[in-house]
Amino acid sequence: MKHTNKLIATVAGTFAFAGMAVQAETLRLGDFQSTSHIVSVEGTSKWMAGVTEATDGAITFEHFPSQQAAKSKAQLDAVKSGILDAALLGASYHADALPLNSVVGLPGYYGSAEEGTVALQTMLGEGPLRDEILASGVTPIFGFVLPPYQVLAKDRLGMPAEWDGLDVRTSGSTQAMTARALGGVGISIPGPEVYTAIERGRLDAVLFPLASVPGYKLNEIVSHISTNGSFGGYSFIMVVRTDLFDGLSDEAKTAMLELGNETAVHVARAQDASVEGLIEEWKADGIDTYEFTDEELSSISDSLVAVSVDWAERLQDDKASAVLEAYRELTSK
């Protein structure tokens, strides 16, 4: 029997789905988030349940959250090699394979998770971002972003001079450029390891999306959190191995994609809504949740202008400038 790298649990029997008899399949889905994280509750778990219901059980999932099947940086390879059938990728962890998709990490663009998600979904539907993912042997089903990154620290940070020489947690190489432009040193550390790094004094500050702070309990160990900055973004992309996806029925593929689009917008809105409540909670706990002054925002923006230009030049890809322009246009609507 020809080896196809499809490590799928096949259930005997058939299910009625859209008037057709189809063989049931269980997809092994990898994830580096915990099941209590808002991204999982309102995103991954919601989508899996929706697909199973829409296909009358023809498609089910075996979920491996919290890096159980593969580390955050190994999720893409795990799908390509057949260890997993699908995964929720953190795009910045795969910048070597998906460099153009790292555009979401650039600072100063989208102002809300919903705005950024609509832009990302558009770019995943057609164009260089989609092509890059397909070239890796996987098919993008849907994507969404976290709210704009803010800065968390034990001291209030504002003007770029205050960032000079600080060790700043960043999410991937693109965001590391942001820290560097402000005078800091970008240190890429996966979310699950950030709490300990702050606790041990390894980090002076953290760039992090506010909706994700409770999932890592970072509010327990910082005393100042900005609320109106835009220090880049972070995109999640749900992918399925292409040979597997192509082999599914048209009805199953349609259900996965349509529910993916609905889920992407839903989880983005849920994150935006949660941020307002979190800020009030943190204020009540005595944390300084502050807005940058107009002068600070202007100075920070001036310092970060070169990051986008540098990003496009460093990629040495003739598609980079077009991707950047499309992203700028979509997030400015």
N, C-alpha and C positions, 0 to 999 in steps of 0.2 A: 504494500500500500504506500503510495507516494507520500512522503513527509511534507506537510504543509505548514508546520509550526502552529497549527491551530490547537492549542491546549484548551479545548472546550468540553465541558461536561455535557454529553448528549443524553437527554432523557428519552426513554423509550415511549412510544406512542405519539399521538398527534393532537394538536389543539386547533379548534376552529378559529380562524383569524381572517377577518375581511373576506369571508366566503371561501377561504382556501385552507387546505390541510398542510400545515407546516411542521417541521420537526422542531421541538423545543431545544433551546440552547441556553446554557448558563455561561455568562461572560465573567472572567476573573478581572476585577477592576481594582487597580492600585491607587492609593491616595496617601499623601503625607500629612494631611490634616486629621485631627481627632474628630470623632463623631459629634462632639459637643460644640465644635467651632461653627460659627454662623455660616461659613462657606459650605460646610457639610450639611447642616440642618436645613438651610434654605436653598442649597444648591445641589450637591452631589446626591444626597439621600432622596431629596424630593424628585430629582430627575429619574433616578433608578426606579423608584416606586411608580412614577408616572408611566415609564416605558413598559414596565411589567403589566400594569393595568391596561394600557392602551392596546397591548398585543395579546391580551387574554392569557398571559402566562407563557407565551411563545418565547419571550426574551426575559430571562431573569439574571440576577447578578450575585456573584460571590465577592463581597467587599473586603478589601484589605486596607483599612485606614491606618493612620499613625506610623507609616513607613514599615508596616508589617511584612510586606512582600519585597519592597525595594526602598532604598534611601531616596530622599527627595531628588538628588541629582542623578539617580539611576532609573527613574521611572520610565523615561523614553526608551532607554536601551532594553528595559525589561519587556516592554510591549513589542519592540522590534524583534527580539530574540524568541518571543513566544512564552516567556515566563508569565506574562500577563496578556490579556486580550485587549484591555483598555486601561486608561489612566487619566487622572486629572493632573495635568502637568502645571508646574510653576514655570512659566516660560523663561524667566531670568536664570533659572538653574540649568538651562540648556542653551546658553548663549552661543556656545561653539557650533552646535548643530542648527540653531535657529537664530542667527544674529539679527536678521531684519525684524523679527518679532520683539526684540529688545527695545524697539522704539517706544513702547509703553512706559519704559522706565525713565524716559526723559522728563525733566522738571518743567513746570510752568504751563502745562497744557490743560487737561480736563479739570473741572472744578467739583465734580460729583461722580460717584461710582456709576450712576445711570448714564450720565453723559459719556463717560469713557467706554462703557460697555456697548452702547449703541454704535460708537465709532469702531470699536474692535470687531463687533459682529459684522459690520459692513465690510471691513477689510479681510475678514476670514472667509467671506462669501466668494470673493473673487480678487485675484491680484497676487502680488509677490508674497504676502504673508501666508496665504493659503498654499501657494506653489511650494514655498520653502518647507512647510510642514509635510505636504504630500511627498516631497523628495526624500523625506526621512522614513518613508514606509508606513506612515499613519495618516488617517483622515480626521480633520478637525470636525467635531460635531457641534460644539458651541464654545464660546469664550466669554469671560466677563472680567472685570477689573475690581480691585479694592479701591476704597476711597483714597483721595490724594494723600500721599505720605506727609506726616507731620514730624516734628522733632520732639523727642522725650529726653529729659535730662535731669540731673540733680541741681543744675543751675540754669537760670533763664538765659536762652541764647537769642540774640537778635541780629545786630550788625555783623557782617562777615568777619570783622576783626576779632569778634568774640569766639569764633570757631577755630581760630588759628592753632594748629598743632593738635587738635583734639582727635581722639580715636572714635570714629563714628561708625556704628553698625549700618551697613548698606546691604541691599538685596541685589547682588550681581554686579557685573562690571560697569553697566551703564550708570547705575546709581552711585557707584564709587567715583565716577567722574564728577557727579554733583558735589559730593563731599570735598573732593579735591579743589573744585572751583571756589568753594567757600573757605579754603585754607585748612581743611581738616584732612584726616587720613581715613579713607574708606576701608572698612573691614567687613568682608562678606561672611556672615554667620547665619545658618538656618534658624528660622523662628524658634523651634523647640530649644535651642541652645542659648538664646539671648538672655533669659532671666539669670542664668548662672554667670554669664559673662559680665553682666552689670554688677551682680552681687559681689563678684571677685575683683571688681575694679578694672577689668580688662577693657571696658568701654566707658567713654565719657558721655556719649550721647547715642541716641538710637533714632534712625529714620524708620517710621512704622505707620501703618494705616490704623486709625483710631478704632475702627470696627473690630479689628483683630486683637487689640490690646487685652481684653478680658480673657481671651482664649489662652494667653500666655502669662496672665497675671502681672503684666509689667507695671500696672498702676500701683502695685505694692512696693516697688523699689525705685520709683522716680517721683520728683516733687514738682516738676514743671512740664507742661504739655502745651504745645502750640495748637491752634485750631483753624487758622486761616492761611497756612502756607500751602505750597504745592511743590513738594520735593520729589516729584516723580510718581510713577504708579507701578502697579504690579498686575500682571494678567495671568489668569488661569485658563487653560485650554483643555477641554475634554477631547480625548482622541481615542480612536479605535483602530487596530491594525488594519491596513487597507485591504489585504486579501480576505480577511474575515468580513469586513463591512461590505465589500463588493459581493460577497456570497450570500448576503441576507436577502430576503424578499423585498420587493419595492415598498410594500406596506410597512415592513419593519423599519426600513431606512427612513421613510417619511416620518414615522412616529418619533424616531429618535431625534431627527433634525428639528421637527416642529416643536416638540416638547423642550428641546435644547434651547431654542430661541426664547420660548416662554420662561424657562428657568433662568436664563441669563439675565433677563430684565428683572425678574422677580428677586433674585438674590442681590442684584445691584440696589434696587429700591429698599430692600430690607436692611442692607448695610447703611445706606444713607439715613434711614429713619433711626437706626440704633445709635448713631453717633450723637444725635441731639440729646438723647436720654443719658448716654454715658458721660457727656460733659457735665451735666447737672449733678450726676452721682459723684463725680470726681471733685467737683467744687465743694459739695457737702462733706467730702472726706478731707478737705483741706489742701487739695492739690491745686497749684496755680495753673489754671487753664487760661491761657492768654492769647490775645490777638497781636500779631505784629503791627507796629505802627506803620503809617503810610511811608515814612522815611525808611524804615527797616525793609519793607516790602520792595520799595524802589531800589534800594542798594543791593538786596539779595537778587532781584531780577536782573540787574545789570551784571552781577557776577556770574549769573547762570546762562546768559545769552550764548556764550561760546560753547556750552556743553553740547547743544544740538548740532552745531557746525562740526565740532570735533568728532561727534558720534558718526556722522555721515562720512567724514574723511577717513576715519580709522577703519571703517568696514571695507573700504576699497572695493565697493560693489556699485556698479552703475545704477542699480535699482534703489539705492539708499536715499538719494535726494528725492526721488519720486515718492517713496514711502513716507518720508518726513513731510513733504508738502501735502500729501493726501491726509495724513494724520493731523496736521495743523488745521487744514480746512474742515475736517469732520468735527474736531473738538472746539471749533470757534463758532459753530452754528448756534 
